[in-house]
Each structure stands twice: as C-alpha cells, then as structure tokens.
Amino acid sequence: MTPDPTFTSRLCLRPFTGADRAALSTGLNDLAVSQWLPRVPYPFTQADLSVMQSEVPSNWPDLMVIAKDKAAIGAVTTHPHFGFWIARPHWGNGYAREAAKAALNVALQRSDTVHSGYFAGNSASARILHGLGFTIMSRGRAHCRALGRDLPDVSLIFTAQGRVAA
C-alpha cells in the first residue's frame, strides 16, 4: 500500500506518475540543474528518465515528486542517498528547502541516519543540507555524468539522535 502524500504549506511530495514524465524530463534537460546531479546525463530525454527509473529505487518514499499546484517541479530521493532538485523556473522560492525538510522527516521514519552530499560549488544545496543539520563526513571526488568528469564532492550525514530536521 502506498502511503499518503506528504504536504507542506505550498508543496506536495507524492509518488511518481506517468503524467510527470514531460515536466521532469524538461527540468532535468537543463545543464544548470543536471550539472549538480551525479547520475543525470545531459542532454536529458524521456528515454533517460526510463533508464534512471531502473537505476534508482522508485519505491515510495525512496523517490518522491515535488509538486506545486499538482504539477511536478522537481524530485527528491530519500534512500539510499538523500538528494533533491528543482526545475530552474521555480528556483528562488524556497521550494527546495521546504521539500528537503519534509522529505528528511519522511526518511527519518525509516532510519536514524541519512546520507547525502553535493558537488563543491553547489552553494544552494550546501546551504539547505547544512541548515537541516547534515554534517560533513568527508571530501573527495565523484563523477558527474552531465559534465563527463569527476568533480570535488562533499559527503554528508544526518544522525537523528532524537532530533527532527529544523
């Protein structure tokens, strides 16, 4: 049974549906978005979305669509690696932080420890993740498919120990 969607004051985190394919593909076919996501190729097509669905767990709540007024504007993964993205037309509205906070609370219902990370230079994700209470585990390099090269990477951990995301 699929749990009920998670609602914030402005967003809905819900399971992926076929109706989301075009919006998600368009959002990911933007180098300003895909350059920060390790597994996302550029250019990105709906065929790539099908391939990614086979690579990333698509179980609820491992993969949630971020929807505003019923339209997909991004996505968040909670397991095995916590990550999120918002389509560029929706940047600057606080949606990523709002969705990440809600998704982290969902992830904490399953595990006291959540792993995440970001490519160095992704100041928006760094601000959100550190603001939620993630701490640095290590620094290294990770491959970015969109750019076709390894980039400096920061690995993070959130350990609940009785606390809930801010």
C-alpha positions as a printed NumPy array, in Angstrom:
array([[  0.   ,   0.   ,   0.   ],
       [  1.311,   3.454,  -0.921],
       [  1.326,   5.916,   1.986],
       [ -0.48 ,   9.204,   1.688],
       [  1.436,  12.045,   0.055],
       [  3.352,  14.434,   2.304],
       [  2.12 ,  18.004,   2.263],
       [  3.917,  21.197,   3.227],
       [  2.359,  24.646,   3.228],
       [  2.926,  25.001,  -0.538],
       [  4.024,  21.644,  -1.902],
       [  3.037,  18.014,  -2.177],
       [  5.596,  15.194,  -2.115],
       [  3.989,  12.242,  -3.826],
       [  4.731,   9.128,  -5.868],
       [  5.868,   9.479,  -9.479],
       [  3.184,   9.013, -12.158],
       [  3.409,   8.798, -15.94 ],
       [  1.906,  12.285, -16.137],
       [  5.109,  13.636, -14.571],
       [  7.401,  12.396, -17.358],
       [  7.394,  15.524, -19.528],
       [  7.869,  18.021, -16.684],
       [ 10.642,  16.011, -15.034],
       [ 12.425,  15.406, -18.347],
       [ 12.254,  19.101, -19.209],
       [ 13.525,  20.081, -15.767],
       [ 16.471,  17.694, -15.979],
       [ 17.298,  18.704, -19.57 ],
       [ 18.81 ,  21.92 , -18.225],
       [ 22.554,  21.9  , -17.605],
       [ 22.084,  24.401, -14.762],
       [ 20.2  ,  21.581, -12.968],
       [ 21.858,  18.406, -14.258],
       [ 25.444,  19.564, -13.594],
       [ 24.765,  19.193,  -9.856],
       [ 23.279,  15.686, -10.042],
       [ 25.79 ,  12.802, -10.287],
       [ 23.673,  10.291, -12.244],
       [ 21.889,  12.634, -14.661],
       [ 23.156,  12.825, -18.251],
       [ 22.969,  15.936, -20.404],
       [ 21.174,  16.346, -22.718],
       [ 18.336,  14.544, -20.914],
       [ 15.36 ,  12.885, -22.62 ],
       [ 12.287,  10.942, -21.546],
       [ 14.189,   7.788, -22.55 ],
       [ 16.841,   8.757, -19.982],
       [ 14.09 ,   9.037, -17.391],
       [ 13.142,   5.4  , -18.04 ],
       [ 16.781,   4.32 , -17.658],
       [ 17.153,   6.301, -14.438],
       [ 13.983,   4.763, -13.023],
       [ 15.596,   1.344, -13.428],
       [ 18.804,   2.573, -11.689],
       [ 17.231,   4.467,  -8.772],
       [ 14.768,   2.862,  -6.387],
       [ 11.306,   4.058,  -7.381],
       [  9.553,   2.767,  -4.295],
       [  7.589,   5.246,  -2.269],
       [  9.082,   7.082,  -0.41 ],
       [ 12.546,   6.402,  -1.913],
       [ 11.628,   8.649,  -4.857],
       [  9.104,  11.44 ,  -4.466],
       [  7.931,  14.008,  -6.969],
       [  7.85 ,  17.571,  -5.691],
       [  4.582,  19.06 ,  -6.943],
       [  3.24 ,  22.612,  -6.789],
       [ -0.426,  23.006,  -7.702],
       [ -0.394,  19.361,  -8.898],
       [  2.444,  19.989, -11.417],
       [  5.843,  18.314, -10.987],
       [  8.566,  20.901, -10.336],
       [ 11.314,  18.563,  -9.118],
       [ 12.043,  15.391,  -7.207],
       [ 13.666,  14.094,  -4.048],
       [ 15.26 ,  10.754,  -3.207],
       [ 15.429,   9.587,   0.391],
       [ 17.233,   6.246,   0.096],
       [ 19.947,   5.107,  -0.306],
       [ 21.174,   8.666,  -0.879],
       [ 19.215,  11.783,   0.069],
       [ 19.077,  14.306,  -2.76 ],
       [ 16.754,  16.801,  -4.402],
       [ 16.389,  19.1  ,  -7.363],
       [ 14.001,  21.813,  -8.501],
       [ 13.432,  22.896, -12.124],
       [ 15.077,  26.251, -12.814],
       [ 11.841,  28.249, -13.392],
       [ 10.994,  27.513,  -9.738],
       [ 14.341,  28.498,  -8.189],
       [ 14.462,  31.257,  -5.603],
       [ 11.131,  30.473,  -3.944],
       [ 12.357,  28.28 ,  -1.093],
       [ 10.774,  25.148,  -2.595],
       [ 13.954,  23.066,  -2.378],
       [ 14.393,  23.734,   1.343],
       [ 10.699,  23.166,   2.034],
       [ 10.677,  19.866,   0.135],
       [ 14.013,  18.715,   1.576],
       [ 12.845,  19.347,   5.135],
       [  9.643,  17.361,   4.586],
       [ 11.49 ,  14.535,   2.808],
       [ 14.114,  14.325,   5.549],
       [ 11.376,  13.852,   8.124],
       [  9.965,  11.031,   5.966],
       [ 13.432,   9.464,   5.694],
       [ 13.89 ,   9.658,   9.478],
       [ 10.801,   7.497,   9.94 ],
       [ 12.803,   4.656,   8.359],
       [ 16.325,   5.274,   9.633],
       [ 18.133,   7.385,  12.224],
       [ 20.956,   8.027,   9.756],
       [ 20.608,   9.693,   6.343],
       [ 23.455,  10.144,   3.839],
       [ 23.684,  12.96 ,   1.31 ],
       [ 26.227,  15.103,  -0.471],
       [ 26.8  ,  17.816,  -3.016],
       [ 29.331,  18.855,  -5.611],
       [ 31.612,  21.662,  -4.407],
       [ 30.261,  24.909,  -5.793],
       [ 26.611,  23.966,  -5.318],
       [ 26.071,  26.602,  -2.667],
       [ 22.267,  26.335,  -2.729],
       [ 22.269,  22.623,  -1.842],
       [ 25.089,  23.132,   0.664],
       [ 23.085,  25.843,   2.46 ],
       [ 19.947,  23.692,   2.57 ],
       [ 21.665,  20.5  ,   3.73 ],
       [ 23.797,  22.185,   6.387],
       [ 20.759,  24.189,   7.512],
       [ 18.847,  20.946,   8.034],
       [ 21.615,  19.645,  10.267],
       [ 23.71 ,  17.493,   7.919],
       [ 27.389,  17.425,   8.824],
       [ 30.442,  16.746,   6.674],
       [ 31.78 ,  13.177,   6.711],
       [ 34.396,  13.543,   4.01 ],
       [ 35.545,  15.397,   0.936],
       [ 36.565,  13.663,  -2.227],
       [ 35.658,  13.42 ,  -5.892],
       [ 32.596,  11.986,  -7.611],
       [ 31.656,  11.542, -11.249],
       [ 29.203,  13.953, -12.873],
       [ 27.553,  12.32 , -15.911],
       [ 26.226,  15.629, -17.266],
       [ 29.725,  17.113, -17.437],
       [ 31.505,  13.823, -18.122],
       [ 34.182,  14.294, -15.461],
       [ 34.955,  13.917, -11.785],
       [ 34.254,  16.911,  -9.548],
       [ 35.094,  17.789,  -5.95 ],
       [ 32.377,  16.313,  -3.758],
       [ 31.294,  16.742,  -0.134],
       [ 29.744,  13.698,   1.609],
       [ 27.318,  14.422,   4.453],
       [ 25.485,  12.566,   7.181],
       [ 22.43 ,  13.375,   9.291],
       [ 22.163,  11.421,  12.516],
       [ 18.824,  11.906,  14.223],
       [ 19.767,  11.01 ,  17.8  ],
       [ 16.367,  12.23 ,  18.906],
       [ 16.219,  15.397,  16.823],
       [ 13.945,  16.308,  13.927],
       [ 15.026,  18.344,  10.92 ],
       [ 14.779,  22.084,  11.515]])
